[in-house]
Amino acid sequence: MDANRQTRRRVLATLGATGVAALAGCTDDSGSENGSGDGTDGGMTDGGTTDGTGGGTTTGTAGASVSGTLKVGVVQPVSGDLQYYGQQALWGFYSGLGYKGEASSLPDASTGTKTMSVGDLDVEMHVRDTKLDSQTAQEVATDLVTSEEVDLLFGGTSSAAATRIVNSVTKQSGVPTMIGPAASADITSSSETCTDLVFRASENTAMDARSGGRYVAENSDVSSVYLFGADYSFGRAVVNNYRTVLEANGVEIVGERFVPQGYSEWTPLLDQAVEAGAEGIVGGFTVSTLPALFTTVLNGDYDFRVFGGFATQITTQIVGQTMQKVLGDPLTADAVENSNLGPFTTRYHWNQYDNPINDRFVELYSNAYGAVPDLFTSGTFTAASAIVQAAQSAGSTDGSEIADALRGMTVRDTPKGEGAYTFQEYNNQARSPMTVANVVPNEEDRWNAPVMPSEPVATISKDRTTIPADSSEMNCSL
């Protein structure tokens, strides 16, 4: 282990500066994560095992033994305007460890060193703030590997941060990395970032779109759709994946249009969708664009339905406030139902799964943080659960041995149910079920938004949510 760490340090010392320059194109001109493009909050949109059977190997047993200290370097944004993204990622991760270790309390989302125990295993987390900046994310990840000599890395809220960490730190150091909640499908489908060292339990944009597209095709009367997306990787991923699924299921795509983030002149574009014969539209956008789009839709006399995905509380709050301005406050169930908004897919929300693990997760999380679990939290809970399970299976805290155990593993304890997440052997992306829910007025005191997801109206099984190994969009084969 010490020899591995010394090699890691030498490699990063000589190659770290090169990595910064080589990856400048992975961010926007400012180097900010926020402009880079994975639609980290899911937007309001914002495959299977190799054999397609939905199988997998559950490694580790409830009584498996591992002792010692596992050092995890954690990189998340915990300051600034969008610190909530990093907070909920951490809260989910801590909840996963808390569930595994039967903890009575959970850490806060501050930086520093936090230790949580699962049996004789001490998970020592070194938490660093990326400040929602991709270069900072790379720098703190490098420091965690070279100075703290961590066994694993966890984090990356945007694809800019995740990509830089993978290419400049993970590949050069050999430290296995659990990405999350960064959502760009490319991280685990592109040959540029695909590696046997990179894993992701968190759901991605392809899963959003494939689940939503499948629902539109199989459970609605919509036969023609106009696709809109933000003009960067997140929006393009949404449009590309919706197109793939909708066309494969006989739904006609009558037009596509990409617009800049924050675009507001929606009336002419929506009129074009009507003229093209669209019975539905999809919007691959985040909080900077959705309020203007929804205001125009709600104020206009449009017959088409709007499809996409439920987002985090931040975006849902703003969208709900927009609905209140147009439809009235308080919102009524009839007004929301007649708005032609949804149903929408969701990666996860607290009320989508009915099982003992989720019940305990909601209890732990709500008691600790005063809110119900949000969009990113099931993925990061599962990341923590998977790491512990892999360490138990390997009987080791060595990062490479944990990575070996993660490959192809079905994770036992997850908020979506026992065994609901499986790491696909061909790209180390975990597949999991996705749900579809209606938009309804909020009835949950610990959800700070005027609207919320209903109970699920459909569930898409996990073997139908991810990009399949034989797809032309899958350029990763491990």
Backbone torsions as a table, in degrees:
resi	resn	phi	psi	omega
1	MET	NA	-44.9	179.8
2	ASP	-63.0	-39.1	179.2
3	ALA	-63.7	-40.9	178.4
4	ASN	-60.6	-41.7	-177.5
5	ARG	-68.8	-36.9	177.8
6	GLN	-63.9	-42.1	177.6
7	THR	-61.3	-43.2	179.5
8	ARG	-57.4	-44.7	-177.6
9	ARG	-65.6	-43.2	-178.8
10	ARG	-64.3	-43.0	-179.2
11	VAL	-61.0	-46.8	-178.0
12	LEU	-68.4	-34.1	-179.9
13	ALA	-63.7	-35.5	-176.9
14	THR	-89.1	-27.7	-173.0
15	LEU	-110.2	-9.8	-174.5
16	GLY	-57.9	-43.9	-177.7
17	ALA	-65.0	-36.7	177.9
18	THR	-61.8	-39.4	-178.8
19	GLY	-61.5	-37.4	-179.7
20	VAL	-62.0	-46.4	-177.9
21	ALA	-69.1	-41.2	-174.7
22	ALA	-66.1	-27.3	-173.9
23	LEU	-104.6	13.3	-179.6
24	ALA	-58.6	-30.5	-178.9
25	GLY	-73.3	-5.1	-179.9
26	CYS	-82.9	-7.6	179.0
27	THR	-117.3	176.6	172.1
28	ASP	-76.3	-176.8	-174.1
29	ASP	-60.8	-26.7	-177.8
30	SER	-85.8	-9.8	-175.2
31	GLY	79.7	9.5	-177.2
32	SER	-80.2	143.3	172.9
33	GLU	-61.7	-37.3	-167.9
34	ASN	-64.4	-28.9	-179.5
35	GLY	-93.5	3.5	-168.3
36	SER	-83.9	-33.3	167.7
37	GLY	112.2	51.0	167.6
38	ASP	-118.5	4.7	179.9
39	GLY	58.8	60.5	-167.5
40	THR	-61.6	-23.8	-179.5
41	ASP	-90.7	7.8	175.9
42	GLY	90.1	-13.7	-177.8
43	GLY	63.6	-162.2	164.1
44	MET	-106.0	27.9	142.9
45	THR	-119.8	NA	NA
46	ASP	NA	NA	NA
47	GLY	NA	96.3	172.7
48	GLY	72.0	168.6	171.8
49	THR	-72.5	174.9	179.9
50	THR	-60.3	-30.9	179.0
51	ASP	-92.0	-3.4	175.2
52	GLY	73.5	12.0	-174.4
53	THR	-90.6	-11.4	-177.5
54	GLY	82.6	11.6	-179.1
55	GLY	-81.7	-172.4	179.1
56	GLY	165.0	169.3	-178.3
57	THR	-107.8	121.0	174.8
58	THR	-86.7	109.0	-178.8
59	THR	-99.1	153.3	-176.3
60	GLY	85.9	152.5	177.2
61	THR	-127.4	164.4	-177.0
62	ALA	-58.2	-30.3	-178.5
63	GLY	-99.9	10.5	-177.7
64	ALA	-59.9	148.3	-173.5
65	SER	-118.2	131.9	169.0
66	VAL	-148.0	140.0	179.6
67	SER	-131.8	162.0	-179.7
68	GLY	114.2	-167.7	-177.0
69	THR	-114.6	127.7	174.6
70	LEU	-105.5	117.7	-177.7
71	LYS	-95.4	120.3	-178.5
72	VAL	-117.1	123.3	173.7
73	GLY	-87.8	123.2	-173.9
74	VAL	-113.8	125.1	-179.8
75	VAL	-123.5	110.4	-179.2
76	GLN	-146.3	153.1	174.8
77	PRO	-79.0	115.1	-179.5
78	VAL	-122.1	20.1	173.0
79	SER	-143.8	163.6	177.7
80	GLY	93.3	-177.4	-173.3
81	ASP	-62.5	-31.5	-177.0
82	LEU	-111.5	32.7	179.1
83	GLN	-62.2	-22.4	-180.0
84	TYR	-59.8	-31.5	177.7
85	TYR	-60.7	-48.8	179.2
86	GLY	-68.5	-36.3	179.5
87	GLN	-61.3	-50.3	-176.7
88	GLN	-68.3	-29.9	175.0
89	ALA	-62.2	-45.0	178.1
90	LEU	-67.3	-43.2	-178.8
91	TRP	-60.6	-38.9	176.4
92	GLY	-65.7	-44.1	179.9
93	PHE	-61.6	-46.9	179.0
94	TYR	-63.3	-36.0	179.1
95	SER	-65.3	-37.5	177.0
96	GLY	-62.5	-44.2	176.8
97	LEU	-66.8	-39.3	179.2
98	GLY	-63.2	-39.3	177.5
99	TYR	-64.6	-46.3	-178.0
100	LYS	-64.5	-36.1	-176.4
101	GLY	-97.5	5.7	-180.0
102	GLU	55.0	45.4	-178.5
103	ALA	-74.7	151.8	177.1
104	SER	-98.3	-13.3	178.2
105	SER	-146.9	163.0	-176.7
106	LEU	-128.4	152.9	178.7
107	PRO	-70.0	163.8	172.7
108	ASP	-85.9	-178.2	-173.9
109	ALA	-97.7	25.2	178.4
110	SER	-79.1	165.3	175.7
111	THR	-77.9	168.8	-179.6
112	GLY	121.9	-164.0	-178.3
113	THR	-106.5	126.5	178.9
114	LYS	-124.1	139.4	177.8
115	THR	-124.8	129.4	174.8
116	MET	-127.6	143.5	-174.6
117	SER	-112.7	139.9	171.7
118	VAL	-125.3	102.2	-172.3
119	GLY	61.4	-127.6	-179.9
120	ASP	-91.1	5.1	178.6
121	LEU	-94.5	122.4	174.5
122	ASP	-100.7	117.7	177.5
123	VAL	-95.3	107.8	-177.0
124	GLU	-98.7	110.4	-174.7
125	MET	-104.0	126.0	177.4
126	HIS	-104.0	101.9	-170.5
127	VAL	-94.1	127.0	179.4
128	ARG	-124.5	146.4	-178.5
129	ASP	-91.5	124.7	176.5
130	THR	-84.6	-12.3	-177.5
131	LYS	56.3	27.1	-177.9
132	LEU	53.9	43.0	179.5
133	ASP	-134.9	127.6	-172.4
134	SER	-69.4	-35.0	178.0
135	GLN	-67.4	-40.4	176.3
136	THR	-61.3	-40.0	178.3
137	ALA	-58.8	-44.1	178.4
138	GLN	-64.1	-42.5	-177.2
139	GLU	-64.5	-44.2	-177.9
140	VAL	-72.0	-33.5	176.4
141	ALA	-64.7	-41.3	177.4
142	THR	-61.2	-43.7	179.8
143	ASP	-64.7	-38.2	179.1
144	LEU	-62.7	-37.4	-179.8
145	VAL	-74.6	-43.2	-174.0
146	THR	-84.0	-39.7	-175.5
147	SER	-92.7	-44.5	-178.3
148	GLU	-88.9	-15.5	-180.0
149	GLU	52.3	51.7	-178.4
150	VAL	-69.2	154.6	178.8
151	ASP	-83.4	-31.6	-178.6
152	LEU	-141.1	157.6	169.2
153	LEU	-114.6	145.2	174.5
154	PHE	-136.6	132.8	172.3
155	GLY	142.2	-160.3	-173.0
156	GLY	96.5	101.6	-180.0
157	THR	-89.8	-26.8	176.0
158	SER	-119.3	163.1	-179.3
159	SER	-69.6	-28.6	176.2
160	ALA	-61.9	-47.7	178.7
161	ALA	-64.1	-46.8	-177.2
162	ALA	-61.4	-43.2	-178.8
163	THR	-64.5	-42.8	179.5
164	ARG	-65.9	-40.6	178.8
165	ILE	-63.1	-46.0	-178.9
166	VAL	-60.3	-51.8	-172.8
167	ASN	-77.5	-31.1	-175.0
168	SER	-102.2	-17.9	-178.0
169	VAL	-120.5	-57.0	-175.0
170	THR	-59.2	-53.6	-176.3
171	LYS	-65.1	-35.6	-175.4
172	GLN	-81.6	-27.4	-176.5
173	SER	-98.4	-24.1	-175.0
174	GLY	78.7	14.6	179.3
175	VAL	-87.0	118.5	178.6
176	PRO	-58.1	143.8	-173.0
177	THR	-132.2	128.1	173.9
178	MET	-100.0	105.1	179.9
179	ILE	-76.2	144.1	174.3
180	GLY	163.4	140.0	5.4
181	PRO	-96.6	20.2	178.7
182	ALA	-47.2	133.9	-163.6
183	ALA	-114.1	-2.0	-180.0
184	SER	-61.3	128.9	179.7
185	ALA	-61.7	-27.5	-176.4
186	ASP	-59.8	-28.2	-176.3
187	ILE	-56.8	-36.9	179.8
188	THR	-115.6	16.8	176.4
189	SER	-131.4	-12.7	-179.8
190	SER	-93.8	140.4	178.1
191	SER	-64.7	-19.3	-178.2
192	GLU	-74.0	-31.0	-178.1
193	THR	-115.5	-12.5	179.8
194	CYS	-66.9	127.8	177.9
195	THR	-159.3	154.1	-179.6
196	ASP	-71.8	-1.8	176.8
197	LEU	-93.6	-11.3	-173.6
198	VAL	-107.9	128.6	178.6
199	PHE	-126.7	154.9	173.5
200	ARG	-147.2	119.4	171.9
201	ALA	-86.1	-30.9	-176.6
202	SER	-64.3	148.2	178.7
203	GLU	-70.2	158.0	-177.5
204	ASN	-128.0	176.9	-174.7
205	THR	-64.5	-31.9	177.6
206	ALA	-65.4	-36.2	178.3
207	MET	-67.9	-39.4	174.5
208	ASP	-54.4	-53.8	-171.7
209	ALA	-72.4	-41.2	-178.8
210	ARG	-66.3	-36.9	177.0
211	SER	-69.8	-46.6	-179.9
212	GLY	-64.7	-43.4	179.2
213	GLY	-63.4	-40.0	179.2
214	ARG	-64.6	-39.1	179.0
215	TYR	-64.3	-47.1	179.6
216	VAL	-57.2	-44.2	-175.9
217	ALA	-69.8	-38.2	-170.5
218	GLU	-100.4	-17.1	-172.0
219	ASN	-129.5	13.0	177.3
220	SER	-134.2	168.8	177.7
221	ASP	-91.3	5.5	-177.9
222	VAL	-71.8	126.9	179.9
223	SER	-116.0	-6.7	-179.7
224	SER	-144.2	135.4	-173.3
225	VAL	-135.9	140.8	172.3
226	TYR	-106.7	129.8	-175.2
227	LEU	-103.3	125.8	174.4
228	PHE	-117.1	144.3	177.8
229	GLY	-154.0	155.1	173.9
230	ALA	-68.4	144.0	-173.4
231	ASP	-83.7	63.0	171.6
232	TYR	-160.3	-175.6	-165.7
233	SER	-58.7	-39.7	-179.7
234	PHE	-61.1	-53.4	-178.9
235	GLY	-61.1	-39.2	179.9
236	ARG	-68.8	-36.3	177.1
237	ALA	-64.1	-41.5	178.2
238	VAL	-61.0	-50.8	-177.9
239	VAL	-62.5	-46.3	-177.4
240	ASN	-61.6	-42.9	-178.0
241	ASN	-74.2	-36.7	174.4
242	TYR	-63.1	-43.4	179.7
243	ARG	-58.2	-47.0	-178.1
244	THR	-57.2	-49.1	-175.5
245	VAL	-73.2	-43.8	-177.8
246	LEU	-63.8	-46.8	-179.4
247	GLU	-65.0	-36.6	178.8
248	ALA	-65.6	-20.7	-178.9
249	ASN	-110.3	19.8	170.7
250	GLY	83.7	11.1	177.2
251	VAL	-92.2	130.5	-177.2
252	GLU	-81.2	133.4	173.0
253	ILE	-94.0	111.8	-173.9
254	VAL	-94.6	-1.9	176.8
255	GLY	172.3	158.4	176.0
256	GLU	-138.7	144.9	177.6
257	ARG	-151.6	130.1	175.4
258	PHE	-107.8	136.8	-178.7
259	VAL	-131.4	158.8	179.1
260	PRO	-66.3	157.2	173.0
261	GLN	-60.7	139.3	-179.1
262	GLY	83.8	7.9	-179.1
263	TYR	-61.5	140.8	-174.2
264	SER	-131.1	-10.3	-176.4
265	GLU	-88.3	73.0	-169.2
266	TRP	-87.6	-24.0	-174.6
267	THR	-56.7	-49.3	179.4
268	PRO	-61.1	-37.8	-178.3
269	LEU	-71.6	-39.8	177.4
270	LEU	-68.3	-34.1	174.7
271	ASP	-63.5	-37.2	176.5
272	GLN	-62.7	-39.9	178.7
273	ALA	-62.7	-40.7	177.4
274	VAL	-63.1	-46.8	-179.2
275	GLU	-62.7	-29.5	179.0
276	ALA	-79.0	-7.1	178.4
277	GLY	88.9	23.5	-178.5
278	ALA	-70.5	130.5	172.7
279	GLU	-96.3	-12.0	177.0
280	GLY	-152.7	154.6	172.7
281	ILE	-128.0	152.7	174.2
282	VAL	-118.4	134.3	178.2
283	GLY	-117.4	109.3	177.0
284	GLY	-92.3	78.0	-173.8
285	PHE	-137.8	168.1	175.4
286	THR	-117.4	-165.5	-169.8
287	VAL	-62.5	-24.6	-177.5
288	SER	-72.5	-18.8	-174.4
289	THR	-118.2	-30.3	-171.9
290	LEU	-61.2	-41.5	-178.3
291	PRO	-57.3	-43.5	179.8
292	ALA	-66.1	-40.6	177.9
293	LEU	-62.2	-48.7	-176.9
294	PHE	-67.7	-36.2	176.8
295	THR	-60.3	-43.7	179.9
296	THR	-66.5	-43.2	179.0
297	VAL	-61.7	-46.9	-175.4
298	LEU	-70.3	-31.0	179.4
299	ASN	-84.8	-15.1	-177.0
300	GLY	-92.7	168.3	179.0
301	ASP	-100.9	70.0	-176.1
302	TYR	-107.2	142.0	179.5
303	ASP	-96.9	-15.9	-176.8
304	PHE	-73.1	159.1	174.7
305	ARG	-97.4	151.8	178.2
306	VAL	-105.5	124.1	179.1
307	PHE	-114.4	162.4	178.2
308	GLY	164.0	-140.0	-177.1
309	GLY	-137.5	146.7	172.4
310	PHE	-65.6	145.3	-176.9
311	ALA	-111.3	-168.4	176.0
312	THR	-72.6	172.5	179.8
313	GLN	-57.6	-35.7	-178.4
314	ILE	-58.4	-52.7	-178.6
315	THR	-69.7	-41.8	-178.8
316	THR	-62.9	-34.5	177.0
317	GLN	-62.6	-46.8	-178.4
318	ILE	-68.5	-41.7	177.1
319	VAL	-62.8	-42.3	178.7
320	GLY	-63.5	-38.8	176.7
321	GLN	-65.0	-37.1	175.1
322	THR	-61.8	-43.0	178.5
323	MET	-63.5	-39.6	178.6
324	GLN	-61.1	-40.7	-179.3
325	LYS	-62.7	-35.8	-175.6
326	VAL	-91.8	-42.1	-172.1
327	LEU	-96.8	-12.8	180.0
328	GLY	108.4	150.8	-179.5
329	ASP	-125.7	120.4	9.3
330	PRO	-78.9	153.1	176.2
331	LEU	-69.0	140.3	175.1
332	THR	-106.5	156.6	-180.0
333	ALA	-60.6	-40.1	-179.8
334	ASP	-65.0	-42.6	-179.3
335	ALA	-62.7	-42.3	179.7
336	VAL	-67.8	-43.0	-178.8
337	GLU	-62.3	-35.3	-177.6
338	ASN	-86.8	5.4	-176.4
339	SER	-81.9	-9.6	-177.3
340	ASN	65.8	20.8	175.7
341	LEU	-98.6	118.2	177.4
342	GLY	91.0	-175.2	8.0
343	PRO	-71.9	161.3	-177.0
344	PHE	-120.0	152.5	172.9
345	THR	-79.6	161.9	172.4
346	THR	-143.0	137.1	173.7
347	ARG	-66.1	-41.8	176.6
348	TYR	-173.8	139.2	160.5
349	HIS	-142.4	160.5	-170.1
350	TRP	-55.7	-27.4	-172.3
351	ASN	-104.1	15.8	-175.7
352	GLN	-94.2	-13.5	-174.3
353	TYR	-134.2	133.1	-177.0
354	ASP	-114.2	93.8	179.0
355	ASN	-158.4	160.6	-175.9
356	PRO	-61.8	-33.4	-179.7
357	ILE	-66.6	-45.8	179.2
358	ASN	-64.6	-39.2	178.0
359	ASP	-57.4	-46.3	-179.6
360	ARG	-68.6	-37.8	177.2
361	PHE	-59.1	-49.5	-179.2
362	VAL	-60.6	-40.6	179.5
363	GLU	-64.7	-50.1	-179.8
364	LEU	-58.3	-51.2	-175.1
365	TYR	-64.5	-47.6	-177.5
366	SER	-64.7	-41.2	179.0
367	ASN	-64.8	-36.1	-176.9
368	ALA	-80.3	-37.4	-167.5
369	TYR	-121.3	0.1	174.0
370	GLY	69.8	19.9	179.8
371	ALA	-148.7	159.2	174.9
372	VAL	-81.4	154.1	-179.4
373	PRO	-60.2	140.4	-172.9
374	ASP	-109.2	-169.7	-168.4
375	LEU	-52.6	-44.3	-173.4
376	PHE	-82.9	-14.0	-160.2
377	THR	-75.2	-31.0	178.2
378	SER	-66.1	-40.4	179.0
379	GLY	-63.4	-40.8	-178.3
380	THR	-80.2	-30.7	169.9
381	PHE	-57.0	-47.9	-177.3
382	THR	-67.1	-33.8	175.8
383	ALA	-58.5	-47.0	179.2
384	ALA	-65.2	-44.6	179.5
385	SER	-59.6	-41.8	-178.9
386	ALA	-66.4	-41.3	-179.7
387	ILE	-62.0	-44.1	178.6
388	VAL	-64.4	-45.4	-179.5
389	GLN	-60.7	-40.9	179.9
390	ALA	-67.4	-40.2	177.4
391	ALA	-63.2	-40.6	177.6
392	GLN	-64.5	-42.6	-179.9
393	SER	-64.0	-42.7	-179.4
394	ALA	-76.2	-20.8	-174.0
395	GLY	64.1	33.5	-171.4
396	SER	-153.8	153.8	171.5
397	THR	-103.7	8.3	177.6
398	ASP	-72.2	129.5	-175.5
399	GLY	-58.8	-41.7	-177.8
400	SER	-67.6	-35.0	178.1
401	GLU	-71.8	-35.4	175.1
402	ILE	-64.9	-41.9	178.1
403	ALA	-60.8	-42.1	178.2
404	ASP	-58.8	-40.3	-178.9
405	ALA	-72.1	-29.0	-179.5
406	LEU	-69.3	-31.9	-172.6
407	ARG	-63.1	120.7	179.3
408	GLY	76.0	4.8	-174.3
409	MET	-75.2	138.8	167.3
410	THR	-93.8	124.7	-174.4
411	VAL	-82.6	125.9	-174.8
412	ARG	-69.2	-54.2	-171.0
413	ASP	-102.0	108.0	179.9
414	THR	-142.3	152.4	178.9
415	PRO	-63.8	-21.3	178.9
416	LYS	-84.7	1.4	178.8
417	GLY	122.5	166.0	-179.5
418	GLU	-65.8	126.4	178.4
419	GLY	71.4	22.2	-173.5
420	ALA	-79.6	-18.3	179.6
421	TYR	-112.9	134.0	175.2
422	THR	-131.1	128.5	175.4
423	PHE	-77.0	119.2	-178.4
424	GLN	-72.5	133.7	-175.9
425	GLU	-67.8	-26.5	-174.7
426	TYR	-80.3	-16.0	179.0
427	ASN	-150.4	4.5	178.0
428	ASN	62.4	16.5	170.9
429	GLN	-88.1	131.0	175.3
430	ALA	-79.8	132.6	172.7
431	ARG	-98.5	150.4	-179.8
432	SER	-155.9	163.6	177.3
433	PRO	-64.9	158.6	173.1
434	MET	-130.4	151.0	179.3
435	THR	-117.0	164.3	175.0
436	VAL	-124.0	134.6	-176.8
437	ALA	-140.2	154.6	174.4
438	ASN	-81.8	161.7	171.9
439	VAL	-86.7	126.8	-179.8
440	VAL	-136.1	157.4	175.1
441	PRO	-59.2	145.3	-175.7
442	ASN	-70.0	134.3	175.5
443	GLU	-124.7	8.5	-176.3
444	GLU	-108.3	116.6	-176.6
445	ASP	-60.5	-29.4	-175.0
446	ARG	-95.9	16.2	175.3
447	TRP	-119.6	108.9	-170.3
448	ASN	-89.5	69.3	177.7
449	ALA	-157.1	151.3	-178.3
450	PRO	-69.5	-22.6	179.6
451	VAL	-127.0	163.5	-178.3
452	MET	-150.8	167.3	173.3
453	PRO	-72.6	142.6	170.7
454	SER	-72.9	177.5	167.0
455	GLU	-60.3	153.0	-173.0
456	PRO	-60.9	137.8	174.1
457	VAL	-96.3	-15.1	176.8
458	ALA	-159.5	151.7	174.1
459	THR	-126.6	128.9	177.4
460	ILE	-97.5	122.2	-175.0
461	SER	-65.1	155.6	-171.1
462	LYS	-66.3	-23.8	179.7
463	ASP	-80.2	5.2	178.7
464	ARG	-123.3	8.9	-172.3
465	THR	-102.9	-21.2	-173.7
466	THR	-107.5	168.6	177.2
467	ILE	-70.4	122.8	-177.9
468	PRO	-67.0	159.4	-178.7
469	ALA	-61.6	-32.7	-176.0
470	ASP	-95.1	10.1	179.1
471	SER	-74.7	148.8	175.4
472	SER	-65.7	-17.9	179.3
473	GLU	-86.7	-5.4	-179.8
474	MET	-100.7	106.7	-179.5
475	ASN	-112.8	34.5	177.4
476	CYS	-130.6	127.6	178.1
477	SER	-143.8	97.0	-175.0
478	LEU	-86.1	NA	NA
